[in-house]
Amino acid sequence: MTVTTVRRILCVAGARPNYMKIKPVMDALEAQGAEVILVHTGQHYDPAMNDVFFRDLGLRPPDHFLGVGSGSHAVQTGRVMAAFEPLVEQLAPDVVVVVGDVNSTLACALVAAKGGPLLAHVEAGLRSRDWSMPEEVNRVATDRISDYLLAPSPDAADNLRAEGYRDDQIHVVGNVMIDTLFANLERAKESRTLAELGLEAGEYGLVTLHRPANVDDPAILSGLLKALGEVATHCPLVLPVHPRAADRINALGVPGGIRLVPPAGYLDFIALQAGARIVLTDSGGVQEETTALGVPCVTLRDNTERPITVEQGTNVLAGRDPARIVDTAVRLLGDPPPPRRPELWDGHAGERIARVLLEGGSAAERARPTDHPRPTDHPRPTDHH
């Protein structure tokens, strides 16, 4: 493959979930001779948690760091836009690539859409249909203004078609998170984190809790901890504590059988997932990784934007009802589902994305679409303002 129309590509990362998604895209683009510029918005920038991810992934330092920091959704989005706009004007990229669904994704997408370069959205078409999730607003709005809709799975492409997007915009490319997982799995298995924590593969469960809907309401968090405590009577649980959840969890008290450990870097966390007997999580990415690893997963949410992990993987959506969580976990411990991996989750999504962006022709030459109808099957609930 040769680079034709598109040569300068600006890739954006803003938060930890973005790092695993942007790395395989950058690698594939650079392997084909594209000029790739990495911009880190600084939406997440705690050295203790960020530096280890860059090191574990072999992700080179960003070419530009915007340093926007934390803030409300409006403040953070505005800061990213104000910092990103002059950079786009200065660099004049052919394409801006955004990944996922964080505030930086939407902010940089808006700047690109108004500023001239073509816009590519990696993980396009994912839908939870839960408008209380800021991530849902971000991904729906980003898709609406993107030129290249790079879908991880057929169900995501179906969502886009149902919302009125053109077939020539939609590309089913596979899951970049799985590219990164497979590229690092052997290194992760060499991690000493299980030994250092005194764990044996297959003898523990892994828990992650970080979503505001789960950790910000003491009543909901208390119910989840109670359920996890009951699950722990069947299988001891390890919980790497996310910074936003640590104080709240400690204030409510940790049930017996649940062991709190410090946050893990990427390789150590993959090692913990791969060795777990079961995983209980509210993370979207963990649903995907456990599916690829063949590890039973209980999702502590009422919905998921990754239904393919339920239909074709090892994931079970349990919601936040304590009794249902316990019943689901105990059932999976006794009768784990057979491993199943969705099509194109094969470690080559980055290469397929590079082909879409670099082979040029009609996609790079067309104007941003203005004629397709506004989505009609994805309404905002009338009682949510």
C-alpha positions in Angstrom: 0.0 0.0 0.0 1.3 3.5 -0.8 0.3 6.8 0.7 -1.5 8.8 -1.9 -3.8 11.8 -1.1 -3.4 11.9 2.7 0.0 12.5 4.2 -0.2 14.5 7.5 -2.4 12.9 10.1 -3.0 14.4 13.5 -3.9 11.8 16.2 -5.5 13.0 19.4 -5.4 11.3 22.9 -6.9 12.9 25.9 -7.5 10.3 28.6 -6.1 6.9 29.6 -8.6 4.9 27.6 -7.4 6.7 24.5 -3.8 5.5 24.7 -4.6 1.9 24.0 -6.8 3.0 21.1 -4.5 5.4 19.4 -1.3 3.4 19.5 -2.2 0.7 16.9 -3.5 3.5 14.6 -0.3 5.5 14.8 1.9 2.4 14.3 0.0 1.4 11.2 0.0 4.9 9.7 3.7 5.4 10.3 4.5 2.0 8.9 3.0 3.2 5.6 5.0 6.5 5.6 2.4 8.9 6.8 3.5 11.9 8.9 1.8 11.3 12.2 1.5 14.0 14.9 0.4 13.0 18.4 -1.5 15.6 20.4 -2.2 14.9 24.1 -4.9 17.3 25.4 -4.0 16.7 29.1 -7.5 15.8 30.1 -5.9 13.0 32.2 -2.5 13.9 33.4 -1.5 12.3 36.7 2.1 11.2 36.2 1.7 8.2 38.5 -1.1 6.9 36.2 -0.2 8.3 32.8 3.6 7.8 32.6 3.2 4.0 33.3 0.7 3.6 30.5 3.0 5.4 28.0 5.9 3.2 29.1 4.0 0.0 29.1 2.5 0.6 25.6 5.7 2.0 24.1 3.8 5.1 23.1 6.2 7.9 22.2 5.9 11.2 24.0 3.3 13.5 22.4 4.5 16.0 19.9 2.1 18.6 21.5 0.8 18.7 25.0 -2.2 21.0 25.6 -2.3 20.7 29.4 -6.0 21.5 29.8 -6.4 19.6 33.1 -9.7 18.8 34.9 -12.9 20.8 35.1 -16.6 20.6 34.5 -17.7 19.2 31.1 -18.2 22.6 29.7 -15.0 24.1 31.1 -12.9 21.1 30.0 -14.4 20.9 26.5 -14.0 24.7 26.0 -10.3 24.6 27.1 -9.5 21.8 24.7 -11.2 23.6 21.8 -9.4 26.9 22.6 -6.0 25.1 22.8 -6.5 22.8 19.8 -7.8 25.3 17.3 -4.6 27.3 16.8 -2.6 24.0 16.6 -4.8 22.8 13.8 -4.4 26.1 12.0 -0.6 25.9 12.4 -0.2 22.2 11.4 -2.8 22.1 8.7 -3.3 18.3 8.8 -5.1 16.4 6.1 -7.0 14.3 8.7 -7.6 14.5 12.4 -8.2 11.2 14.1 -10.1 11.1 17.4 -10.8 8.0 19.4 -13.5 6.9 21.9 -15.9 9.1 23.7 -14.2 11.4 26.2 -14.6 15.2 26.3 -11.4 15.7 24.4 -12.8 13.5 21.6 -15.8 15.8 21.0 -13.8 19.0 21.6 -11.2 18.2 19.0 -13.8 16.8 16.6 -15.7 20.1 16.7 -12.5 22.1 15.9 -11.6 19.8 13.1 -15.1 19.9 11.6 -15.1 23.7 11.5 -11.4 24.0 10.6 -11.0 22.2 7.3 -9.3 18.8 7.8 -11.2 15.6 7.4 -12.3 14.0 10.6 -12.0 10.3 11.4 -13.7 8.7 14.5 -12.3 5.5 15.8 -15.0 3.5 17.7 -17.8 5.1 15.7 -21.4 3.8 16.1 -21.2 2.5 19.7 -24.5 3.3 21.4 -25.7 2.7 25.0 -28.9 4.8 24.3 -28.4 6.2 27.8 -28.4 10.0 27.6 -27.4 10.3 31.2 -24.0 9.2 30.2 -21.7 12.1 29.1 -19.9 9.6 26.9 -23.0 8.9 24.9 -23.5 12.5 24.1 -19.8 12.8 23.1 -19.9 9.8 20.7 -23.2 10.6 19.1 -22.2 14.2 18.4 -18.7 13.2 17.2 -20.2 10.7 14.7 -22.5 13.3 13.4 -19.7 15.6 12.2 -17.1 12.9 11.1 -16.1 12.0 7.6 -14.7 8.6 8.3 -16.8 6.4 10.7 -14.5 3.6 11.8 -16.8 1.1 13.5 -15.4 -1.7 15.7 -18.1 -4.3 14.9 -21.1 -4.9 12.6 -23.6 -3.8 15.3 -22.0 -0.4 15.5 -22.2 -0.1 11.7 -25.9 -1.1 11.9 -26.5 1.7 14.4 -24.9 4.3 12.0 -26.9 3.1 9.0 -30.1 3.2 11.1 -29.3 6.8 12.0 -29.0 7.8 8.3 -25.3 7.8 7.6 -24.0 6.9 4.1 -22.4 3.5 3.4 -19.3 5.2 2.0 -18.7 6.9 5.4 -18.9 3.6 7.4 -16.0 1.2 7.6 -16.1 -1.9 9.8 -12.4 -2.1 10.9 -12.4 -4.2 14.1 -11.4 -3.3 17.6 -8.2 -1.3 18.2 -8.3 -2.1 21.9 -7.8 -5.8 20.9 -4.8 -4.8 18.7 -3.1 -3.4 21.7 -4.1 -6.3 23.9 -2.7 -8.9 21.6 0.5 -6.9 20.9 1.2 -6.8 24.7 -0.3 -10.1 26.0 2.9 -12.1 26.2 4.7 -9.2 27.9 1.8 -8.9 30.3 1.9 -12.6 31.2 5.5 -12.0 32.2 4.4 -9.4 34.7 5.2 -10.2 38.3 2.1 -8.5 39.6 0.3 -11.7 40.5 3.3 -13.0 42.5 3.8 -9.7 44.2 0.1 -9.6 45.3 0.2 -13.3 46.3 -2.3 -14.3 43.8 -2.7 -17.6 41.8 -4.2 -17.6 38.3 -7.8 -18.8 38.4 -8.1 -18.4 42.2 -9.4 -14.8 42.4 -11.9 -12.4 40.9 -11.1 -8.9 39.6 -13.3 -5.8 40.2 -13.2 -2.3 38.7 -15.5 0.5 39.8 -15.1 4.1 38.5 -18.3 5.3 36.8 -19.9 8.3 38.5 -23.3 6.5 38.4 -21.8 3.8 40.5 -19.4 5.5 42.9 -20.9 9.0 43.5 -24.2 7.9 45.1 -23.4 6.3 48.5 -26.6 4.2 48.4 -25.7 2.7 45.1 -22.1 2.2 46.0 -23.1 0.6 49.3 -25.3 -1.9 47.5 -22.6 -2.8 45.0 -20.1 -3.3 47.8 -22.6 -5.5 49.7 -23.1 -7.6 46.5 -19.3 -7.9 46.0 -18.9 -9.0 49.5 -21.4 -11.9 48.9 -19.6 -12.8 45.7 -16.3 -12.8 47.7 -17.6 -15.7 49.8 -17.5 -17.8 46.7 -14.3 -16.3 45.2 -11.9 -13.8 46.8 -11.9 -10.4 45.0 -9.2 -8.0 44.1 -10.1 -4.3 43.5 -7.5 -1.9 42.1 -8.9 1.3 43.5 -9.5 4.1 41.0 -8.7 7.5 42.5 -12.2 8.9 42.2 -13.6 5.9 44.1 -11.0 5.3 46.8 -12.3 7.7 49.4 -15.9 6.8 48.9 -15.2 3.0 49.2 -13.1 3.4 52.3 -15.8 5.7 53.9 -18.4 3.0 53.5 -16.2 0.1 54.6 -14.8 -2.8 52.6 -16.5 -6.2 53.1 -14.4 -9.2 54.0 -13.0 -11.1 51.0 -12.4 -7.9 49.0 -8.8 -6.8 48.8 -8.0 -3.2 47.8 -4.8 -2.7 45.8 -3.2 0.3 44.2 -4.1 1.2 40.6 -2.3 -1.0 38.1 -0.5 0.0 34.9 -1.6 -1.4 31.6 0.6 -4.6 31.5 -0.1 -5.4 35.2 -3.9 -4.9 34.7 -3.9 -7.2 31.6 -2.1 -9.8 33.7 -4.7 -9.5 36.4 -7.5 -9.9 33.9 -5.9 -12.8 32.1 -5.4 -14.6 35.4 -8.9 -13.9 36.9 -11.5 -16.5 37.4 -14.2 -13.8 36.9 -14.2 -10.0 36.3 -16.9 -7.6 37.7 -16.7 -4.2 36.1 -18.4 -1.0 35.0 -15.7 -0.3 32.3 -16.5 -0.5 28.6 -12.9 -1.4 27.7 -12.8 -4.2 30.2 -15.9 -5.8 28.7 -14.0 -5.9 25.4 -10.7 -7.2 26.9 -12.4 -10.0 28.9 -14.2 -11.0 25.7 -11.0 -11.3 23.8 -9.3 -13.1 26.7 -12.2 -15.5 27.2 -12.7 -14.5 30.9 -16.3 -14.4 32.3 -17.3 -10.8 32.9 -20.2 -9.4 34.9 -21.0 -5.8 33.9 -22.3 -3.6 36.8 -24.4 -1.4 34.6 -27.9 -1.3 33.3 -26.8 -0.9 29.6 -23.7 -1.3 27.5 -22.6 0.4 24.3 -20.8 -2.8 23.5 -23.6 -5.3 23.1 -21.5 -7.5 20.9 -19.6 -8.6 24.1 -22.9 -9.9 25.4 -24.0 -11.5 22.1 -20.7 -13.0 21.0 -18.5 -12.9 24.0 -18.3 -13.8 27.7 -20.0 -10.7 29.1 -23.3 -10.7 31.1 -25.1 -7.5 31.8 -26.2 -7.7 35.5 -27.2 -4.1 36.2 -26.8 -2.6 39.7 -29.3 -4.7 41.6 -27.3 -6.5 44.4 -29.2 -9.7 44.2 -29.0 -10.0 40.5 -25.2 -9.3 40.6 -24.7 -12.1 43.1 -26.9 -14.5 41.2 -25.1 -13.7 37.9 -21.6 -14.0 39.4 -22.3 -17.3 41.2 -23.8 -18.7 38.0 -20.8 -17.8 35.9 -18.4 -19.1 38.5 -20.2 -22.5 38.4 -20.8 -22.6 34.6 -18.5 -20.2 32.7 -19.5 -19.4 29.1 -17.4 -20.7 26.3 -14.9 -18.2 24.9 -16.1 -16.5 21.7 -14.4 -13.6 19.9 -16.2 -11.3 17.5 -15.1 -11.2 13.9 -12.3 -8.8 13.1 -11.2 -8.7 16.7 -7.9 -10.1 15.4 -5.2 -7.6 16.2 -5.3 -5.9 12.7 -7.8 -3.1 13.2 -5.1 -0.5 13.0 -3.9 -1.7 9.7 -7.5 -1.6 8.3 -7.9 2.0 9.6 -4.6 3.0 7.9 -5.8 1.5 4.6 -9.0 3.6 4.8 -7.2 6.8 5.6 -4.2 6.4 3.3 -5.5 4.8 0.1 -7.0 8.2 -0.9 -9.4 8.8 -3.7 -13.1 9.5 -3.1 -13.1 9.4 0.6 -10.3 12.0 0.9 -11.8 14.2 -1.9 -15.4 14.3 -0.9 -16.9 17.2 1.1 -18.2 16.7 4.6 -21.7 15.3 4.3 -24.5 17.7 4.8 -27.3 16.0 3.1 -28.0 12.9 5.2 -31.0 13.2 7.6 -30.7 13.8 11.3 -30.9 10.6 13.2 -34.4 9.7 14.1 -34.1 6.4 15.9 -31.9 7.6 18.7 -34.1 10.2 20.4 -33.1 12.0 23.6 -35.6 11.0 26.3 -38.2 13.7 26.8 -37.8 13.6 30.6 -34.0 14.3 30.5 -33.0 17.9 30.1 
